[in-house]
Amino acid sequence: MGGLAGDIDSSSGTVQAQSVDCRPVVDGDAVYVTTNSFVYSFNIRDGTRRWRYALGELTGGTSSPALAHHVIFFGAADGNVYAINA
């Protein structure tokens, strides 16, 4: 398991990738992944990013996401569980 998620900087053309070492969660045509810095939502059909949520001070690792009732749950290295709307 493991891979990359990220963005392409349109001004420089460089890839700004985040290491992904968790299992993604799929809901309909969306796939969600967590990194140490962001939660991402991608279109499952073409891979385009729908949105990303910056985790701010949450660093040091996150768990694989779980999804229930359109809410994404994930644990962080600080021992807390966080939830954001999908």
C-alpha positions as CSV (number, residue, x, y, z in Angstrom):
1,M,0.0,0.0,0.0
2,G,1.1,3.6,-0.4
3,G,1.1,6.1,-3.1
4,L,0.9,9.8,-3.8
5,A,-1.8,12.5,-3.8
6,G,-1.3,16.1,-4.6
7,D,-1.4,19.0,-7.0
8,I,0.4,20.5,-10.0
9,D,1.6,24.0,-9.5
10,S,0.2,25.8,-12.5
11,S,2.8,28.5,-12.5
12,S,5.9,26.2,-12.4
13,G,4.5,22.9,-13.6
14,T,6.0,21.1,-10.6
15,V,4.1,18.4,-8.7
16,Q,3.5,19.0,-5.1
17,A,2.9,15.5,-3.8
18,Q,1.9,14.2,-0.4
19,S,2.8,10.6,0.6
20,V,-0.3,8.5,1.2
21,D,0.0,5.4,3.4
22,C,-3.6,4.7,4.2
23,R,-6.5,3.0,2.6
24,P,-8.8,5.3,0.6
25,V,-12.6,5.3,1.2
26,V,-15.0,5.4,-1.7
27,D,-18.5,6.8,-1.7
28,G,-20.3,6.9,-5.0
29,D,-18.1,8.7,-7.5
30,A,-15.8,10.2,-4.8
31,V,-12.7,8.8,-3.2
32,Y,-11.2,10.2,0.0
33,V,-7.6,9.9,1.2
34,T,-5.7,11.4,4.2
35,T,-2.1,12.5,4.3
36,N,-0.1,14.1,7.1
37,S,-1.2,17.5,5.8
38,F,-4.5,17.2,4.0
39,V,-7.7,15.3,3.4
40,Y,-8.4,15.0,-0.3
41,S,-11.5,14.2,-2.3
42,F,-11.0,13.0,-5.9
43,N,-13.4,12.1,-8.7
44,I,-13.1,8.3,-9.0
45,R,-13.8,8.4,-12.8
46,D,-11.0,10.7,-13.9
47,G,-8.9,11.4,-10.8
48,T,-9.4,15.1,-10.7
49,R,-9.3,16.7,-7.3
50,R,-12.7,17.9,-6.0
51,W,-11.3,19.5,-2.9
52,R,-8.7,19.3,-0.2
53,Y,-8.9,20.3,3.4
54,A,-5.7,21.5,5.2
55,L,-5.1,19.8,8.5
56,G,-3.0,22.7,9.8
57,E,-1.2,21.8,13.0
58,L,-2.2,18.1,12.8
59,T,1.1,16.5,11.8
60,G,2.8,13.2,12.5
61,G,0.3,11.0,10.8
62,T,-3.3,10.3,10.3
63,S,-5.3,7.1,10.1
64,S,-7.2,5.8,7.1
65,P,-10.5,7.7,6.7
66,A,-13.9,6.2,7.5
67,L,-17.1,7.6,6.1
68,A,-20.6,7.7,7.6
69,H,-23.6,9.9,6.8
70,H,-21.4,12.1,4.5
71,V,-18.9,12.8,7.2
72,I,-15.2,11.7,7.0
73,F,-13.7,10.5,10.3
74,F,-9.9,10.0,10.9
75,G,-7.6,9.7,13.8
76,A,-4.5,11.8,14.2
77,A,-1.1,11.2,16.0
78,D,-2.3,13.5,18.8
79,G,-4.7,10.8,19.9
80,N,-7.9,12.6,18.8
81,V,-10.5,11.6,16.2
82,Y,-11.6,14.3,13.8
83,A,-14.6,14.7,11.5
84,I,-15.2,16.9,8.4
85,N,-18.2,17.0,6.1
86,A,-17.7,15.1,2.8
